[in-house]
Amino acid sequence: MAEGRDNRTFETKVGNLIAATRHLDVPQIMVLRRLTMQDPESLRWASERQLSVVFSVIVTKALERYGPARLKEARDRGFEPLLPPDDGHREEDRRILAEAALPLVGSAPPSEAQATQAGFEALLAQRLIAAPPRTARLAAPIKEPPPLFSAQLGQQDRSPQSKFLPAEPTVEDDGKPFVDFPSLFDDTLCGYARQILALFAVATPLEGARVPFMVAPHFADTYEDVLRRYILPPMRRSRHLQTLGTSYNWAELGGGKLIEILQAGEVNNPILHNWDTRWTAFRPVKGAKSKHLREESPWQLFREDATRGNYEPPTEDHLTLLQDIIRLEIDAIAKCWREIGHLYQQEFSPNARQEQARDGALRDGIMKWVARLPDHVGELLAIRAHFELSHCDLNYLRRLANNFGRTEQERRRAAPFLCDFVQSRGG
């Protein structure tokens, strides 16, 4: 069974779990953990050990949101406030919470431990909490499966060699209080799009370099402006989304539930259906004159901002890419960018503990991700690497572009952004 599991399916499922639990309380997460561990369908894409590791990370992140004071109070009460209703698994849940919380707040002092002896009696009998204080297991971070969680949870590589790695944007909740469903809907979709675009944006373009819109530092601002003007308000007026707005307790579930619905698939998806309908309205009809007035269409807005920001604006030909931005997976792209950084380091700047990678390792890594990720993602990250990794100069990009086809026509069809950028730079 383990050999047949698909890594990409595993990563997608883990990403969905993280998104779905981001706004859940600890008792709800513990219930979800138990249901997932007992679900035969879950064991098709992950082993019990992998699921335990996944939920250990999720529980630890949820406990961190409580803060030290509240967490210490829960610890001193035997974690009773964080336990779900008694269903015969409370001691197991208590053990899991204790293992996750002890690295954050430590064990209770002797006097407090005596005061809560009754609540911990079963655990102490099993020697699950009375572990030796010098054990390394309690304080060690969870390391399996690497490097998936660092990309998904936004953890930065702080090792000495990290100075050679490209910067990786964090993916965090914006923490805005719930106001109403329309505000939550707009903020969630705009926030998700910003996180995606942050994975492509270069920090500082070279002087005179006219980059593709997806790589431009401030394109996310204009894209959000287009969403809030032209896309999201008509979507919310649709019958499907009005029904969705009354179907859940959004104050409790928050934007994580919207992301879960967004990523649930294409069939009968109320968000994607209405999203596609709005973008399709801006697609030119062959043989007919455009009926869009300037204030009703985003293209003029894109062109004006591109002139100010010195980037190549999107046009009607790029509508599919603009439409698919929220279909891209943050964790998969972040993992790709992180691997590009590691391969770059190993090939061009290995440290004393690393064996230098063979020539072409970075190129092969980029081409691997080009094949695995949706159209244009790999070539756009290669352009970002040109600005942030010194050895990825124009000659490197030119050689990389040659791997996309034997003829100029084949290369331009497979990697249009990369070919246009190389040509604009004199390549």
C-alpha positions as a Markdown table, in Angstrom:
| # | Residue | x | y | z |
|---|---|---|---|---|
| 1 | Met | 0.0 | 0.0 | 0.0 |
| 2 | Ala | 2.8 | 2.4 | 0.9 |
| 3 | Glu | 4.6 | 1.9 | -2.4 |
| 4 | Gly | 1.4 | 2.8 | -4.3 |
| 5 | Arg | 0.9 | 6.1 | -2.6 |
| 6 | Asp | 1.4 | 9.2 | -4.7 |
| 7 | Asn | 3.6 | 11.9 | -3.2 |
| 8 | Arg | 1.7 | 14.7 | -5.0 |
| 9 | Thr | -1.6 | 13.3 | -3.6 |
| 10 | Phe | -0.1 | 13.2 | -0.2 |
| 11 | Glu | 1.1 | 16.8 | -0.4 |
| 12 | Thr | -2.2 | 18.0 | -1.7 |
| 13 | Lys | -4.1 | 16.2 | 1.1 |
| 14 | Val | -1.8 | 17.6 | 3.7 |
| 15 | Gly | -2.2 | 21.1 | 2.3 |
| 16 | Asn | -6.0 | 20.7 | 2.5 |
| 17 | Leu | -5.8 | 19.5 | 6.1 |
| 18 | Ile | -3.7 | 22.5 | 7.1 |
| 19 | Ala | -6.1 | 24.9 | 5.3 |
| 20 | Ala | -9.1 | 23.2 | 6.9 |
| 21 | Thr | -7.7 | 23.3 | 10.4 |
| 22 | Arg | -6.2 | 26.8 | 10.4 |
| 23 | His | -9.3 | 28.3 | 12.1 |
| 24 | Leu | -10.4 | 25.3 | 14.2 |
| 25 | Asp | -10.0 | 25.1 | 18.0 |
| 26 | Val | -7.9 | 22.4 | 19.5 |
| 27 | Pro | -10.9 | 20.2 | 20.6 |
| 28 | Gln | -12.2 | 20.3 | 17.0 |
| 29 | Ile | -8.8 | 19.3 | 15.7 |
| 30 | Met | -8.5 | 16.4 | 18.1 |
| 31 | Val | -11.9 | 15.1 | 16.9 |
| 32 | Leu | -10.8 | 15.5 | 13.2 |
| 33 | Arg | -7.6 | 13.7 | 14.0 |
| 34 | Arg | -9.4 | 10.7 | 15.4 |
| 35 | Leu | -11.8 | 10.5 | 12.5 |
| 36 | Thr | -9.0 | 10.9 | 9.9 |
| 37 | Met | -6.9 | 8.2 | 11.6 |
| 38 | Gln | -9.8 | 5.8 | 11.6 |
| 39 | Asp | -10.9 | 6.5 | 8.0 |
| 40 | Pro | -9.7 | 3.8 | 5.6 |
| 41 | Glu | -9.7 | 6.3 | 2.8 |
| 42 | Ser | -7.1 | 8.3 | 4.6 |
| 43 | Leu | -4.8 | 5.3 | 4.7 |
| 44 | Arg | -4.8 | 5.2 | 0.9 |
| 45 | Trp | -2.7 | 8.3 | 0.7 |
| 46 | Ala | -0.8 | 8.2 | 4.0 |
| 47 | Ser | 0.4 | 5.7 | 6.6 |
| 48 | Glu | -0.6 | 5.9 | 10.2 |
| 49 | Arg | 2.8 | 7.3 | 11.1 |
| 50 | Gln | 2.6 | 10.0 | 8.5 |
| 51 | Leu | -0.8 | 11.0 | 9.7 |
| 52 | Ser | 0.5 | 11.2 | 13.3 |
| 53 | Val | 3.3 | 13.4 | 12.2 |
| 54 | Val | 0.9 | 15.7 | 10.2 |
| 55 | Phe | -1.5 | 16.1 | 13.1 |
| 56 | Ser | 1.4 | 16.6 | 15.6 |
| 57 | Val | 2.4 | 19.7 | 13.5 |
| 58 | Ile | -1.2 | 20.9 | 13.2 |
| 59 | Val | -1.8 | 20.5 | 17.0 |
| 60 | Thr | 1.4 | 22.2 | 17.9 |
| 61 | Lys | 0.6 | 25.2 | 15.6 |
| 62 | Ala | -2.9 | 25.4 | 17.1 |
| 63 | Leu | -1.5 | 25.3 | 20.7 |
| 64 | Glu | 0.9 | 28.2 | 19.8 |
| 65 | Arg | -2.1 | 30.4 | 19.0 |
| 66 | Tyr | -3.3 | 30.0 | 22.6 |
| 67 | Gly | -0.4 | 31.9 | 24.0 |
| 68 | Pro | 1.9 | 30.8 | 27.0 |
| 69 | Ala | -0.5 | 32.0 | 29.8 |
| 70 | Arg | -3.6 | 30.2 | 28.5 |
| 71 | Leu | -1.6 | 27.1 | 27.6 |
| 72 | Lys | 0.0 | 26.9 | 31.1 |
| 73 | Glu | -3.4 | 27.2 | 32.6 |
| 74 | Ala | -4.7 | 24.3 | 30.4 |
| 75 | Arg | -1.6 | 22.3 | 31.3 |
| 76 | Asp | -2.1 | 22.8 | 35.0 |
| 77 | Arg | -5.7 | 21.6 | 34.6 |
| 78 | Gly | -4.7 | 18.4 | 32.9 |
| 79 | Phe | -5.6 | 19.9 | 29.5 |
| 80 | Glu | -9.2 | 19.5 | 30.3 |
| 81 | Pro | -10.2 | 22.8 | 28.6 |
| 82 | Leu | -8.7 | 21.5 | 25.3 |
| 83 | Leu | -10.2 | 18.0 | 25.3 |
| 84 | Pro | -13.2 | 17.1 | 23.1 |
| 85 | Pro | -16.3 | 15.5 | 24.8 |
| 86 | Asp | -15.5 | 12.1 | 26.4 |
| 87 | Asp | -15.9 | 9.3 | 23.9 |
| 88 | Gly | -13.4 | 6.8 | 25.3 |
| 89 | His | -10.3 | 8.4 | 23.9 |
| 90 | Arg | -9.6 | 11.2 | 26.3 |
| 91 | Glu | -6.5 | 9.8 | 27.8 |
| 92 | Glu | -5.0 | 9.3 | 24.3 |
| 93 | Asp | -6.0 | 12.9 | 23.4 |
| 94 | Arg | -4.5 | 14.1 | 26.7 |
| 95 | Arg | -1.2 | 12.4 | 25.9 |
| 96 | Ile | -1.0 | 13.9 | 22.4 |
| 97 | Leu | -1.7 | 17.4 | 23.8 |
| 98 | Ala | 0.9 | 16.9 | 26.6 |
| 99 | Glu | 3.6 | 15.9 | 24.1 |
| 100 | Ala | 2.8 | 18.9 | 21.9 |
| 101 | Ala | 2.5 | 21.4 | 24.7 |
| 102 | Leu | 5.5 | 20.4 | 26.8 |
| 103 | Pro | 8.1 | 21.9 | 24.4 |
| 104 | Leu | 6.1 | 25.1 | 24.5 |
| 105 | Val | 5.5 | 25.6 | 28.2 |
| 106 | Gly | 7.4 | 22.8 | 29.9 |
| 107 | Ser | 6.1 | 20.5 | 32.6 |
| 108 | Ala | 4.2 | 21.6 | 35.7 |
| 109 | Pro | 6.2 | 22.4 | 38.9 |
| 110 | Pro | 6.0 | 19.7 | 41.6 |
| 111 | Ser | 3.4 | 21.5 | 43.6 |
| 112 | Glu | 1.2 | 22.0 | 40.6 |
| 113 | Ala | 1.7 | 18.5 | 39.5 |
| 114 | Gln | 0.4 | 17.3 | 42.9 |
| 115 | Ala | -2.6 | 19.5 | 42.6 |
| 116 | Thr | -3.5 | 17.9 | 39.3 |
| 117 | Gln | -2.5 | 14.4 | 40.2 |
| 118 | Ala | -6.0 | 13.0 | 39.7 |
| 119 | Gly | -6.3 | 14.2 | 36.1 |
| 120 | Phe | -2.9 | 12.9 | 35.2 |
| 121 | Glu | -3.1 | 9.6 | 37.0 |
| 122 | Ala | -3.6 | 7.4 | 34.0 |
| 123 | Leu | -0.9 | 9.2 | 32.0 |
| 124 | Leu | 1.6 | 9.0 | 34.8 |
| 125 | Ala | 0.9 | 5.3 | 35.1 |
| 126 | Gln | 1.9 | 4.9 | 31.5 |
| 127 | Arg | 5.0 | 7.1 | 32.0 |
| 128 | Leu | 3.9 | 9.4 | 29.2 |
| 129 | Ile | 4.4 | 12.7 | 31.1 |
| 130 | Ala | 6.8 | 11.7 | 33.8 |
| 131 | Ala | 9.6 | 11.5 | 31.3 |
| 132 | Pro | 13.2 | 12.4 | 32.3 |
| 133 | Pro | 13.6 | 16.2 | 32.1 |
| 134 | Arg | 16.8 | 15.8 | 30.0 |
| 135 | Thr | 15.1 | 13.7 | 27.3 |
| 136 | Ala | 15.7 | 15.2 | 23.8 |
| 137 | Arg | 12.4 | 13.8 | 22.4 |
| 138 | Leu | 10.2 | 16.4 | 24.0 |
| 139 | Ala | 12.1 | 19.4 | 22.7 |
| 140 | Ala | 13.0 | 18.1 | 19.3 |
| 141 | Pro | 11.1 | 19.5 | 16.3 |
| 142 | Ile | 9.2 | 17.2 | 14.1 |
| 143 | Lys | 11.4 | 16.4 | 11.2 |
| 144 | Glu | 9.3 | 14.1 | 9.0 |
| 145 | Pro | 8.4 | 14.4 | 6.2 |
| 146 | Pro | 11.0 | 17.1 | 5.0 |
| 147 | Pro | 10.9 | 19.6 | 3.4 |
| 148 | Leu | 7.1 | 19.7 | 3.0 |
| 149 | Phe | 6.2 | 21.3 | 6.2 |
| 150 | Ser | 8.7 | 24.1 | 6.0 |
| 151 | Ala | 7.2 | 25.2 | 2.7 |
| 152 | Gln | 3.6 | 24.8 | 3.8 |
| 153 | Leu | 3.9 | 26.4 | 7.2 |
| 154 | Gly | 6.1 | 29.2 | 6.1 |
| 155 | Gln | 9.1 | 28.3 | 8.2 |
| 156 | Gln | 12.3 | 29.9 | 7.0 |
| 157 | Asp | 15.6 | 28.0 | 6.7 |
| 158 | Arg | 17.8 | 29.5 | 9.3 |
| 159 | Ser | 20.9 | 27.4 | 8.8 |
| 160 | Pro | 24.2 | 29.1 | 8.0 |
| 161 | Gln | 24.0 | 28.2 | 4.3 |
| 162 | Ser | 20.5 | 29.8 | 4.0 |
| 163 | Lys | 22.1 | 33.0 | 2.8 |
| 164 | Phe | 22.5 | 31.2 | -0.5 |
| 165 | Leu | 18.9 | 30.3 | -0.7 |
| 166 | Pro | 16.2 | 32.4 | -2.4 |
| 167 | Ala | 13.8 | 34.2 | 0.0 |
| 168 | Glu | 10.6 | 32.2 | 0.7 |
| 169 | Pro | 7.4 | 34.1 | 1.5 |
| 170 | Thr | 5.5 | 33.0 | 4.5 |
| 171 | Val | 1.9 | 31.8 | 4.3 |
| 172 | Glu | 0.0 | 33.0 | 7.3 |
| 173 | Asp | -3.5 | 33.9 | 8.3 |
| 174 | Asp | -4.2 | 37.7 | 8.1 |
| 175 | Gly | -5.9 | 37.5 | 11.5 |
| 176 | Lys | -8.7 | 39.9 | 10.6 |
| 177 | Pro | -11.8 | 39.6 | 12.8 |
| 178 | Phe | -14.9 | 38.3 | 11.2 |
| 179 | Val | -17.3 | 41.0 | 10.0 |
| 180 | Asp | -19.7 | 39.4 | 7.5 |
| 181 | Phe | -19.6 | 36.8 | 4.8 |
| 182 | Pro | -19.0 | 39.3 | 1.9 |
| 183 | Ser | -15.9 | 40.7 | 3.6 |
| 184 | Leu | -14.6 | 37.3 | 4.5 |
| 185 | Phe | -15.1 | 36.1 | 1.0 |
| 186 | Asp | -13.4 | 39.0 | -0.7 |
| 187 | Asp | -10.5 | 39.1 | 1.8 |
| 188 | Thr | -9.9 | 35.3 | 1.7 |
| 189 | Leu | -9.8 | 35.1 | -2.1 |
| 190 | Cys | -7.7 | 38.3 | -2.4 |
| 191 | Gly | -5.4 | 37.0 | 0.3 |
| 192 | Tyr | -4.9 | 33.7 | -1.3 |
| 193 | Ala | -4.1 | 35.3 | -4.7 |
| 194 | Arg | -1.6 | 37.6 | -3.0 |
| 195 | Gln | 0.2 | 34.6 | -1.4 |
| 196 | Ile | 0.4 | 32.9 | -4.8 |
| 197 | Leu | 1.7 | 36.0 | -6.6 |
| 198 | Ala | 4.3 | 36.6 | -3.8 |
| 199 | Leu | 5.9 | 33.3 | -4.8 |
| 200 | Phe | 6.6 | 34.7 | -8.3 |
| 201 | Ala | 7.4 | 38.4 | -7.6 |
| 202 | Val | 11.0 | 39.6 | -7.7 |
| 203 | Ala | 12.2 | 41.9 | -5.0 |
| 204 | Thr | 13.9 | 44.5 | -7.2 |
| 205 | Pro | 13.9 | 44.2 | -11.0 |
| 206 | Leu | 17.1 | 45.2 | -12.8 |
| 207 | Glu | 17.0 | 48.7 | -14.3 |
| 208 | Gly | 15.5 | 48.6 | -17.7 |
| 209 | Ala | 14.3 | 45.0 | -17.4 |
| 210 | Arg | 10.6 | 44.8 | -18.5 |
| 211 | Val | 9.4 | 41.7 | -16.7 |
| 212 | Pro | 6.3 | 39.6 | -17.2 |
| 213 | Phe | 3.3 | 40.7 | -15.2 |
| 214 | Met | 3.3 | 37.6 | -12.9 |
| 215 | Val | 6.9 | 38.5 | -11.8 |
| 216 | Ala | 6.3 | 42.3 | -11.3 |
| 217 | Pro | 6.7 | 43.3 | -7.6 |
| 218 | His | 3.4 | 45.3 | -7.5 |
| 219 | Phe | 1.2 | 43.4 | -9.9 |
| 220 | Ala | -0.6 | 41.8 | -6.9 |
| 221 | Asp | -1.9 | 45.2 | -5.9 |
| 222 | Thr | -3.5 | 45.7 | -9.4 |
| 223 | Tyr | -4.8 | 42.1 | -9.5 |
| 224 | Glu | -6.5 | 42.6 | -6.2 |
| 225 | Asp | -8.0 | 45.9 | -7.4 |
| 226 | Val | -9.4 | 44.0 | -10.4 |
| 227 | Leu | -10.8 | 41.3 | -8.2 |
| 228 | Arg | -12.6 | 43.7 | -5.9 |
| 229 | Arg | -14.0 | 45.8 | -8.8 |
| 230 | Tyr | -14.9 | 43.4 | -11.5 |
| 231 | Ile | -14.8 | 39.8 | -10.2 |
| 232 | Leu | -15.9 | 39.3 | -6.6 |
| 233 | Pro | -19.0 | 41.6 | -6.3 |
| 234 | Pro | -20.9 | 40.0 | -9.2 |
| 235 | Met | -19.8 | 36.5 | -7.9 |
| 236 | Arg | -21.4 | 37.2 | -4.5 |
| 237 | Arg | -24.7 | 38.2 | -6.1 |
| 238 | Ser | -25.0 | 34.8 | -7.6 |
| 239 | Arg | -27.5 | 32.3 | -6.2 |
| 240 | His | -24.9 | 29.7 | -5.5 |
| 241 | Leu | -22.8 | 32.0 | -3.3 |
| 242 | Gln | -25.7 | 33.6 | -1.5 |
| 243 | Thr | -26.7 | 30.1 | -0.5 |
| 244 | Leu | -23.1 | 29.4 | 0.5 |
| 245 | Gly | -23.1 | 32.5 | 2.7 |
| 246 | Thr | -25.9 | 31.1 | 4.8 |
| 247 | Ser | -24.8 | 27.4 | 4.9 |
| 248 | Tyr | -22.1 | 27.6 | 7.5 |
| 249 | Asn | -21.2 | 29.5 | 10.7 |
| 250 | Trp | -18.5 | 31.6 | 9.0 |
| 251 | Ala | -17.6 | 33.5 | 12.2 |
| 252 | Glu | -16.4 | 30.1 | 13.6 |
| 253 | Leu | -15.0 | 28.5 | 10.4 |
| 254 | Gly | -13.4 | 31.6 | 8.9 |
| 255 | Gly | -11.6 | 31.7 | 5.5 |
| 256 | Gly | -10.1 | 28.3 | 5.9 |
| 257 | Lys | -13.4 | 26.7 | 5.0 |
| 258 | Leu | -13.6 | 28.8 | 1.8 |
| 259 | Ile | -10.1 | 27.6 | 0.8 |
| 260 | Glu | -11.2 | 24.1 | 1.5 |
| 261 | Ile | -14.2 | 24.5 | -0.8 |
| 262 | Leu | -12.1 | 26.3 | -3.4 |
| 263 | Gln | -9.7 | 23.3 | -3.5 |
| 264 | Ala | -12.3 | 20.6 | -3.3 |
| 265 | Gly | -12.3 | 20.1 | -7.1 |
| 266 | Glu | -13.9 | 21.4 | -10.2 |
| 267 | Val | -17.2 | 19.5 | -10.1 |
| 268 | Asn | -20.2 | 21.5 | -8.7 |
| 269 | Asn | -17.8 | 23.9 | -7.1 |
| 270 | Pro | -19.8 | 27.1 | -6.4 |
| 271 | Ile | -16.7 | 29.3 | -6.0 |
| 272 | Leu | -14.8 | 28.2 | -9.1 |
| 273 | His | -18.0 | 28.1 | -11.2 |
| 274 | Asn | -18.8 | 31.7 | -10.6 |
| 275 | Trp | -15.1 | 32.7 | -10.7 |
| 276 | Asp | -14.8 | 31.2 | -14.2 |
| 277 | Thr | -18.1 | 32.9 | -15.3 |
| 278 | Arg | -16.8 | 36.3 | -14.4 |
| 279 | Trp | -13.4 | 36.0 | -16.1 |
| 280 | Thr | -15.0 | 34.5 | -19.2 |
| 281 | Ala | -17.1 | 37.6 | -19.5 |
| 282 | Phe | -13.9 | 39.4 | -20.4 |
| 283 | Arg | -12.9 | 37.0 | -23.1 |
| 284 | Pro | -13.3 | 38.6 | -26.6 |
| 285 | Val | -16.0 | 37.0 | -28.8 |
| 286 | Lys | -14.6 | 36.0 | -32.2 |
| 287 | Gly | -16.1 | 38.0 | -35.0 |
| 288 | Ala | -17.9 | 40.4 | -32.7 |
| 289 | Lys | -17.0 | 43.9 | -31.6 |
| 290 | Ser | -16.1 | 44.3 | -27.9 |
| 291 | Lys | -19.1 | 45.5 | -25.8 |
| 292 | His | -17.0 | 46.3 | -22.7 |
| 293 | Leu | -16.8 | 49.9 | -21.7 |
| 294 | Arg | -13.6 | 51.1 | -20.2 |
| 295 | Glu | -14.9 | 51.1 | -16.6 |
| 296 | Glu | -16.3 | 47.6 | -17.1 |
| 297 | Ser | -13.2 | 45.8 | -18.3 |
| 298 | Pro | -9.9 | 45.2 | -16.4 |
| 299 | Trp | -7.6 | 45.4 | -19.4 |
| 300 | Gln | -7.1 | 49.2 | -19.4 |
| 301 | Leu | -6.4 | 49.1 | -15.7 |
| 302 | Phe | -3.7 | 46.5 | -16.3 |
| 303 | Arg | -2.2 | 48.5 | -19.1 |
| 304 | Glu | -2.0 | 51.7 | -17.0 |
| 305 | Asp | -0.3 | 50.0 | -14.1 |
| 306 | Ala | 2.1 | 48.2 | -16.4 |
| 307 | Thr | 3.2 | 51.5 | -17.8 |
| 308 | Arg | 3.8 | 52.9 | -14.3 |
| 309 | Gly | 5.5 | 49.7 | -13.1 |
| 310 | Asn | 7.5 | 48.9 | -16.2 |
| 311 | Tyr | 6.2 | 45.4 | -16.8 |
| 312 | Glu | 4.5 | 43.5 | -19.6 |
| 313 | Pro | 0.8 | 43.8 | -19.0 |
| 314 | Pro | -1.6 | 40.8 | -19.3 |
| 315 | Thr | -3.9 | 40.8 | -22.3 |
| 316 | Glu | -6.9 | 38.8 | -23.3 |
| 317 | Asp | -4.5 | 36.1 | -24.4 |
| 318 | His | -3.4 | 35.6 | -20.8 |
| 319 | Leu | -7.0 | 35.3 | -19.5 |
| 320 | Thr | -6.6 | 31.6 | -18.6 |
| 321 | Leu | -3.5 | 32.3 | -16.5 |
| 322 | Leu | -5.2 | 35.2 | -14.7 |
| 323 | Gln | -8.2 | 32.9 | -14.1 |
| 324 | Asp | -6.2 | 30.0 | -12.8 |
| 325 | Ile | -4.2 | 32.0 | -10.2 |
| 326 | Ile | -6.4 | 30.8 | -7.3 |
| 327 | Arg | -6.2 | 27.2 | -8.7 |
| 328 | Leu | -2.4 | 27.1 | -8.0 |
| 329 | Glu | -1.3 | 25.4 | -4.9 |
| 330 | Ile | 0.8 | 27.5 | -2.5 |
| 331 | Asp | 2.6 | 24.5 | -0.9 |
| 332 | Ala | 3.6 | 22.9 | -4.2 |
| 333 | Ile | 5.0 | 26.2 | -5.6 |
| 334 | Ala | 6.8 | 27.0 | -2.4 |
| 335 | Lys | 8.3 | 23.6 | -2.3 |
| 336 | Cys | 9.5 | 24.0 | -5.9 |
| 337 | Trp | 11.1 | 27.4 | -5.1 |
| 338 | Arg | 12.8 | 26.0 | -2.1 |
| 339 | Glu | 14.2 | 23.1 | -4.1 |
| 340 | Ile | 15.5 | 25.5 | -6.7 |
| 341 | Gly | 17.4 | 27.3 | -3.9 |
| 342 | His | 18.9 | 24.1 | -2.6 |
| 343 | Leu | 19.9 | 22.9 | -6.0 |
| 344 | Tyr | 21.5 | 26.3 | -6.8 |
| 345 | Gln | 23.5 | 26.1 | -3.6 |
| 346 | Gln | 24.7 | 22.6 | -4.2 |
| 347 | Glu | 25.7 | 23.3 | -7.8 |
| 348 | Phe | 27.3 | 26.7 | -7.4 |
| 349 | Ser | 28.0 | 27.4 | -3.7 |
| 350 | Pro | 28.2 | 24.1 | -1.7 |
| 351 | Asn | 29.2 | 24.3 | 1.9 |
| 352 | Ala | 31.8 | 22.2 | 3.6 |
| 353 | Arg | 29.3 | 19.4 | 4.5 |
| 354 | Gln | 27.9 | 19.2 | 1.0 |
| 355 | Glu | 29.1 | 17.4 | -2.1 |
| 356 | Gln | 29.0 | 19.6 | -5.1 |
| 357 | Ala | 26.1 | 18.8 | -7.4 |
| 358 | Arg | 26.9 | 17.8 | -11.0 |
| 359 | Asp | 26.7 | 20.5 | -13.8 |
| 360 | Gly | 23.1 | 20.9 | -14.9 |
| 361 | Ala | 21.5 | 19.8 | -11.6 |
| 362 | Leu | 19.6 | 23.1 | -11.2 |
| 363 | Arg | 18.5 | 23.1 | -14.8 |
| 364 | Asp | 17.2 | 19.5 | -14.5 |
| 365 | Gly | 15.4 | 20.4 | -11.3 |
| 366 | Ile | 13.7 | 23.4 | -13.0 |
| 367 | Met | 12.7 | 21.2 | -15.9 |
| 368 | Lys | 11.3 | 18.6 | -13.5 |
| 369 | Trp | 9.0 | 21.2 | -11.9 |
| 370 | Val | 8.0 | 22.6 | -15.3 |
| 371 | Ala | 6.7 | 19.2 | -16.1 |
| 372 | Arg | 5.0 | 18.7 | -12.7 |
| 373 | Leu | 3.4 | 22.1 | -12.1 |
| 374 | Pro | 0.7 | 23.8 | -14.2 |
| 375 | Asp | 1.6 | 25.7 | -17.4 |
| 376 | His | 4.0 | 28.6 | -17.1 |
| 377 | Val | 4.8 | 28.2 | -13.3 |
| 378 | Gly | 8.3 | 26.7 | -13.9 |
| 379 | Glu | 9.4 | 29.2 | -16.4 |
| 380 | Leu | 8.2 | 32.1 | -14.3 |
| 381 | Leu | 10.1 | 30.8 | -11.3 |
| 382 | Ala | 13.2 | 30.6 | -13.6 |
| 383 | Ile | 12.8 | 34.3 | -14.4 |
| 384 | Arg | 12.6 | 35.1 | -10.7 |
| 385 | Ala | 15.8 | 33.1 | -10.1 |
| 386 | His | 17.5 | 35.3 | -12.7 |
| 387 | Phe | 17.0 | 38.3 | -10.4 |
| 388 | Glu | 17.7 | 36.6 | -7.1 |
| 389 | Leu | 20.4 | 34.0 | -7.9 |
| 390 | Ser | 23.6 | 35.5 | -9.4 |
| 391 | His | 24.7 | 32.5 | -11.5 |
| 392 | Cys | 21.3 | 32.5 | -13.2 |
| 393 | Asp | 22.4 | 35.2 | -15.6 |
| 394 | Leu | 21.1 | 35.9 | -19.1 |
| 395 | Asn | 23.4 | 33.2 | -20.7 |
| 396 | Tyr | 22.0 | 30.7 | -18.2 |
| 397 | Leu | 18.4 | 31.6 | -19.1 |
| 398 | Arg | 19.2 | 31.4 | -22.8 |
| 399 | Arg | 20.6 | 27.9 | -22.4 |
| 400 | Leu | 17.6 | 26.9 | -20.2 |
| 401 | Ala | 15.2 | 28.1 | -22.8 |
| 402 | Asn | 16.8 | 25.9 | -25.4 |
| 403 | Asn | 15.6 | 22.9 | -23.3 |
| 404 | Phe | 12.0 | 23.7 | -24.1 |
| 405 | Gly | 12.2 | 22.7 | -27.8 |
| 406 | Arg | 14.4 | 22.1 | -30.8 |
| 407 | Thr | 13.0 | 25.1 | -32.8 |
| 408 | Glu | 12.2 | 28.6 | -31.8 |
| 409 | Gln | 8.5 | 27.9 | -32.5 |
| 410 | Glu | 8.5 | 24.9 | -30.1 |
| 411 | Arg | 10.3 | 26.8 | -27.4 |
| 412 | Arg | 8.0 | 29.8 | -27.6 |
| 413 | Arg | 5.0 | 27.6 | -27.5 |
| 414 | Ala | 6.3 | 25.7 | -24.4 |
| 415 | Ala | 7.8 | 28.7 | -22.5 |
| 416 | Pro | 6.5 | 32.0 | -24.0 |
| 417 | Phe | 7.3 | 34.2 | -21.0 |
| 418 | Leu | 10.9 | 32.9 | -20.7 |
| 419 | Cys | 11.5 | 33.2 | -24.4 |
| 420 | Asp | 10.1 | 36.8 | -24.6 |
| 421 | Phe | 12.1 | 37.8 | -21.5 |
| 422 | Val | 15.4 | 36.5 | -22.9 |
| 423 | Gln | 14.7 | 38.2 | -26.2 |
| 424 | Ser | 13.9 | 41.5 | -24.6 |
| 425 | Arg | 17.2 | 41.3 | -22.7 |
| 426 | Gly | 19.1 | 41.0 | -25.9 |
| 427 | Gly | 19.1 | 37.2 | -26.0 |
